Amino acid sequence: MGAVVSALVTASVAFAPSAAAADVQSEQWYLEPMQAEQMWKVSTGKGIKVAVLDSGVNPRTDSLKGQVLVDEVPEEVAYGATDDYDGHGTNMAELIAGTGANGGIQGLAPGAKIVPYRIQLKEQSEGTEKRKTATAAEAIRAVADTDAQIVSMSFGSNIAYPEIEAAVKYAASKGKLLISSVGNDGDEFVGYPAAYPYVLGVSSIDESSKVSDFAAYGQYVDLVAPGENIPAYCRPDFTTYCHDLQGTSQATAITAASAALIWSAHPDWTANQVTRALIDTAGRKWAKDKPTQKAGYGTIRPRAVLADPNYDAGDPYSDPLGKWNKKEGEELVTEIKPGSTSPSPSATGASQGEGSTSANKAAGAGSKAETVSAESSDDGNTLWIAVGAAAAVIVIGGAAFAVLRARRAR
């Protein structure tokens, strides 16, 4: 199913369960400094659909009952969407839109809805089940043709797959806001899809606003969000939470929820405008036009947008990351999503290429222990596609190509 021959893996850091579910909300330390209660007076994310591409989403947990739009997954990629074999996808969904019912995880955007997609990942056992599961490229393309506005991707690869990059461009051309984790290896190597054009790459910070030591860094980090000491499910029956988990996966889910809050408050905005709002209002101690390798444009602060009724999100047709997203010699194209007036983030269509050749941001000079503005307080769970190999074989049209991960030139 699909062209990529790949192995998929979860880099999880789990700890033994120690407290009842009723205690987990007290462990969501970021809700208070992000001023969640105040934000919810303005927006809860209502009207926004977030596609979660992951290990599947269990819609039956207390916190997700009524929050998962099972019937809105396109039939061709729906296999196993609500059968989460790992627990990772369910955790991400709860961080985004969990209601907190019966002491479960409180999502940052409890008014939003989740559309679940299960994709092929290494944690999934080989066999018929895996073959029936959609590839990442298939799922991204399927989401592009739905009315879900945000695509949350807490998975990654150190290989640049042409078909996934093409799917990302297609989704961007349909006006989707794509958000992905940068990886948890702690080195200067941001994984894909975070490193593709038109994808916001998210890294992690701790309670003191210090960028996490485990987080990958480089020129493809756009934003940082809370990603340490966060509870998550750790048993296959979804009855028990573990504690103190960490990773850029959690940071990605919280960023997706932040985008949902903003977009819900401004439903006429485009993905360009939501992206610009996230970047412009991010907490930082450096010039906005000089993103750093560790923290990009800074820490997410959706409350700064929601608290300002006169906030100007700028030109809906202008990609705030256009100079990094556009390949050299390539025209910036804006498509209108059918049935709406929402333009894409200046995407270029969906033709497959031989690799990625343009950067989506500058390579800043962040330090090893970079700290984000303390005013913006705002897993180890990141799923990886085809990790651990210098190259992987991709089968396209009957031919095999060895594709190395290449840095994109500015």
C-alpha positions in Angstrom: 0.0 0.0 0.0 1.8 3.1 -1.2 5.3 3.5 -2.7 7.5 3.8 0.3 9.2 0.7 1.6 9.8 1.7 5.2 10.1 0.8 8.8 8.5 2.9 11.4 9.4 3.5 15.0 8.3 5.3 18.2 11.0 7.0 20.4 9.1 6.8 23.7 10.3 7.7 27.1 7.8 6.3 29.6 7.8 6.1 33.4 5.9 3.9 35.7 2.4 5.0 36.6 2.1 6.4 40.1 -1.1 8.5 40.4 -4.8 8.1 39.6 -6.2 9.6 36.5 -7.8 12.4 38.6 -4.3 13.8 39.2 -3.1 14.1 35.7 -4.6 17.6 35.1 -2.5 18.9 37.9 0.5 17.7 36.0 -0.4 19.7 32.9 1.8 22.5 34.2 1.6 24.6 31.0 -2.2 25.3 31.2 -1.8 27.9 33.9 1.1 29.9 32.4 -0.5 29.8 29.0 -3.6 31.2 30.7 -5.9 28.5 29.3 -8.9 29.4 31.4 -8.7 33.0 30.2 -8.3 31.9 26.6 -11.3 29.7 26.7 -13.5 32.7 27.5 -12.6 33.9 24.0 -12.1 30.6 22.1 -12.2 26.9 22.8 -11.3 25.8 19.2 -15.0 25.3 18.3 -15.6 24.8 14.6 -12.0 23.6 13.9 -11.1 20.1 12.8 -7.7 18.8 13.5 -6.5 15.7 11.5 -4.2 13.7 13.7 -1.9 11.5 11.6 -0.4 8.9 14.0 -0.9 5.4 15.4 -4.7 5.8 15.4 -7.0 7.5 17.9 -9.1 5.7 20.5 -12.4 7.7 20.6 -13.7 5.8 23.7 -11.5 7.3 26.4 -13.3 9.5 28.8 -11.6 12.6 27.6 -12.2 12.0 23.9 -15.9 10.8 24.0 -17.7 12.9 21.5 -14.5 14.6 20.3 -13.5 12.3 17.5 -15.2 12.5 14.1 -14.9 8.8 13.1 -17.2 9.1 10.1 -15.2 11.9 8.5 -12.1 9.8 7.7 -12.0 9.2 3.9 -12.9 5.5 3.3 -9.7 4.8 1.3 -7.5 5.6 4.3 -9.9 4.7 7.2 -8.6 1.2 8.0 -7.7 1.1 11.7 -8.2 4.8 12.3 -9.9 4.2 15.7 -7.7 1.2 16.6 -4.7 2.8 18.3 -2.1 0.0 18.6 0.5 2.2 20.3 -1.4 4.8 22.4 0.6 7.6 20.9 -2.1 9.0 18.6 -4.7 8.9 21.4 -2.3 10.9 23.6 -1.8 13.5 21.0 -5.6 13.8 20.4 -6.3 14.3 24.1 -3.6 17.0 24.4 -5.3 18.8 21.5 -9.0 18.4 22.2 -9.5 16.3 25.3 -12.4 17.4 27.5 -10.8 16.4 30.8 -13.9 14.3 31.7 -13.4 12.1 34.7 -10.0 13.4 35.4 -8.6 12.7 32.0 -6.2 14.9 30.0 -7.5 18.4 29.5 -6.9 19.4 25.9 -5.8 23.0 25.1 -8.6 23.3 22.5 -11.5 21.3 24.0 -14.0 22.8 21.5 -12.1 21.4 18.5 -12.7 18.1 16.9 -10.3 15.3 16.0 -10.3 13.5 12.7 -8.2 10.3 13.2 -5.8 8.8 10.7 -3.7 5.7 11.3 -0.5 5.6 9.3 2.2 2.9 8.8 4.7 3.2 11.6 7.5 1.0 12.9 5.7 0.2 16.1 3.0 -1.6 14.1 3.7 -5.3 13.6 4.5 -6.4 10.0 1.7 -8.2 8.2 -1.8 -7.8 6.8 -2.7 -5.1 9.4 0.2 -2.9 8.4 -0.3 -3.4 4.7 -3.9 -2.3 5.0 -2.9 0.8 7.0 -2.4 4.0 5.0 1.0 5.4 4.3 1.8 8.9 5.5 1.7 10.3 1.9 -1.7 8.7 1.3 -3.1 10.1 4.6 -1.8 13.6 3.9 -3.4 13.6 0.4 -6.7 12.3 1.8 -6.8 15.1 4.5 -6.1 17.7 1.8 -9.4 16.9 0.2 -11.4 17.2 3.4 -12.5 20.2 5.4 -10.1 19.6 8.2 -8.1 22.8 8.6 -5.1 21.6 10.7 -2.8 18.6 10.1 -1.0 17.5 13.3 2.0 15.1 12.6 3.9 13.9 15.6 6.1 11.5 13.5 9.1 11.8 11.4 11.9 10.4 9.2 15.5 11.2 8.5 14.8 10.4 4.8 13.2 12.9 2.4 10.5 10.9 0.5 9.4 12.6 -2.7 5.9 11.3 -2.4 5.4 12.6 1.1 6.9 16.0 0.1 4.5 16.1 -2.9 1.6 15.3 -0.6 2.6 18.0 1.8 2.6 20.5 -1.1 -0.8 19.3 -2.2 -2.2 19.8 1.3 -0.7 23.2 1.5 -2.2 24.1 -1.8 -5.6 23.2 -0.3 -5.1 25.7 2.5 -4.2 23.3 5.3 -1.9 24.3 8.2 0.6 21.5 8.6 2.5 21.1 11.9 5.1 18.5 12.7 7.6 17.5 15.4 11.3 18.1 14.7 12.6 15.0 16.5 14.1 13.8 19.8 17.7 12.9 19.0 19.2 16.1 20.4 21.4 16.8 17.4 21.5 19.2 14.5 19.2 17.0 12.3 15.6 18.0 12.0 13.4 15.2 10.6 10.8 15.1 7.9 8.0 16.2 7.5 9.1 19.1 9.7 11.9 19.9 7.3 9.7 20.0 4.2 8.5 23.4 2.9 5.1 24.5 4.1 5.3 22.6 7.4 5.8 24.3 10.8 8.5 22.4 12.7 8.0 22.4 16.5 10.5 21.8 19.2 10.1 21.4 23.0 10.7 23.5 26.1 10.5 22.7 29.8 8.8 24.5 32.7 11.5 27.1 32.9 11.2 27.8 29.1 14.5 26.2 28.4 14.7 24.4 25.1 14.8 20.6 25.8 18.2 18.9 25.6 16.6 16.0 23.7 15.1 18.2 20.9 16.6 18.2 17.5 17.7 21.6 16.2 18.6 23.3 13.0 17.2 25.6 10.3 13.8 23.9 10.2 12.7 24.7 13.7 9.9 27.3 13.6 8.4 27.3 17.1 8.7 25.8 20.5 6.0 24.6 22.9 5.7 22.7 26.2 7.1 19.1 25.7 8.4 17.9 29.1 6.9 16.3 32.1 3.5 15.7 30.5 1.3 12.7 31.4 0.1 10.2 28.8 -1.4 6.7 28.5 1.0 3.9 29.1 -1.2 0.8 29.1 -2.9 -0.9 26.1 -6.3 -0.7 27.9 -6.2 3.1 28.1 -7.0 3.2 31.8 -3.7 4.3 33.3 -1.6 7.4 32.6 2.2 7.5 33.0 3.9 10.6 34.2 6.8 12.9 33.2 6.9 11.9 29.6 8.7 14.2 27.2 9.2 14.8 23.5 8.6 17.1 20.6 5.4 15.1 19.9 3.6 16.7 22.8 4.9 20.1 21.8 3.4 19.6 18.3 0.0 18.6 19.6 -0.1 21.7 21.9 0.9 23.9 19.0 -1.8 22.4 16.8 -4.3 23.1 19.7 -3.0 26.7 19.9 -3.6 27.1 16.1 -7.1 25.8 16.6 -7.9 28.4 19.3 -6.7 31.2 17.0 -8.5 29.9 13.9 -11.7 29.4 15.8 -11.7 33.0 17.0 -11.0 34.1 13.4 -12.8 31.6 11.1 -12.3 33.8 8.1 -8.5 33.7 8.3 -6.4 31.6 6.1 -3.6 29.2 7.1 -1.1 32.0 6.2 -2.7 34.3 8.7 -2.8 31.8 11.5 0.8 31.0 10.8 1.7 34.6 10.9 -0.1 35.1 14.1 1.8 32.3 15.8 5.1 33.6 14.6 4.5 37.3 15.3 3.3 36.8 18.8 5.8 34.1 19.8 7.8 34.8 23.0 11.4 35.5 22.1 14.4 37.7 23.1 15.8 38.1 19.6 14.7 39.8 16.4 11.6 38.3 14.7 13.4 38.1 11.4 16.3 36.1 12.9 14.9 32.7 13.9 17.3 30.6 15.9 18.3 27.0 15.3 17.1 26.0 18.8 13.8 27.9 19.2 12.9 29.2 15.7 10.7 32.2 16.1 10.0 31.5 19.8 7.4 30.1 22.1 3.8 29.8 21.2 1.5 32.4 22.8 -2.0 32.1 21.4 -3.3 34.2 24.2 -1.5 37.2 22.7 -3.7 36.9 19.6 -6.9 36.1 21.5 -6.4 39.0 23.9 -6.1 41.6 21.1 -9.3 42.1 19.2 -7.5 44.5 16.8 -4.7 42.1 15.9 -3.8 42.4 12.3 -2.9 39.0 10.7 -1.8 40.6 7.5 -2.3 39.6 3.9 -4.2 36.3 3.6 -2.5 35.6 0.3 1.0 36.1 1.5 3.0 33.2 3.0 4.8 34.5 6.1 7.5 31.9 5.4 7.4 32.3 1.6 11.0 33.3 1.2 12.1 30.0 2.9 9.3 27.8 1.4 9.9 28.8 -2.3 12.4 26.9 -4.2 14.9 28.9 -6.3 13.4 29.9 -9.6 10.0 28.7 -8.5 6.8 30.8 -8.8 4.8 31.3 -5.7 1.3 30.0 -6.5 -1.8 30.6 -4.5 -4.7 28.2 -5.0 -8.2 28.7 -3.6 -9.7 25.9 -1.7 -12.9 24.7 -3.5 -16.0 26.1 -1.9 -14.1 28.7 0.1 -12.0 31.9 -0.1 -9.1 30.5 1.8 -5.8 30.5 -0.2 -3.0 28.1 0.3 0.3 29.1 2.0 1.7 29.8 -1.5 2.0 26.2 -2.5 3.2 24.9 -5.8 1.2 21.9 -6.7 1.6 18.2 -6.1 4.1 16.9 -8.7 6.7 14.5 -7.3 10.4 15.6 -7.2 13.7 13.9 -6.6 14.3 15.6 -3.3 13.9 18.7 -1.3 16.0 21.7 -2.3 14.8 24.8 -0.5 14.9 26.0 3.1 11.9 27.2 5.0 13.7 29.4 7.4 17.1 30.9 8.2 19.7 29.0 10.2 20.0 31.1 13.3 22.8 30.9 15.9 21.0 29.4 18.9 23.2 28.2 21.8 23.1 24.7 23.3 21.2 25.9 26.4 19.0 28.4 24.6 16.2 29.8 26.8 13.0 31.3 25.5 11.4 34.4 26.9 10.2 33.6 30.4 7.0 35.5 29.7 5.9 32.7 27.4 5.8 29.5 29.5 3.9 28.6 27.5 7.3 13.8 24.1 9.8 11.3 24.6 7.2 10.3 22.1 7.9 11.1 18.5 7.0 8.5 15.9 9.7 8.0 13.3 9.4 6.6 9.7 12.4 4.7 8.5 14.9 5.8 11.1 18.3 4.3 11.8 19.4 4.1 8.2 21.5 6.4 6.1 19.4 5.7 3.1 16.2 3.9 2.2 14.8 2.4 -0.9 11.8 4.1 -2.5 9.9 2.3 -5.2 8.5 4.7 -7.8 7.0 3.5 -11.0 8.8 0.2 -10.8 12.2 1.8 -10.3 14.2 1.8 -7.1 16.0 4.9 -5.9 18.4 5.3 -2.9 17.4 8.7 -1.4 19.6 10.3 1.1 18.3 13.0 3.4 19.6 16.3 1.9 19.8 19.7 3.5 17.8 22.2 1.5 19.7 25.2 0.2 18.4 28.7 1.0 
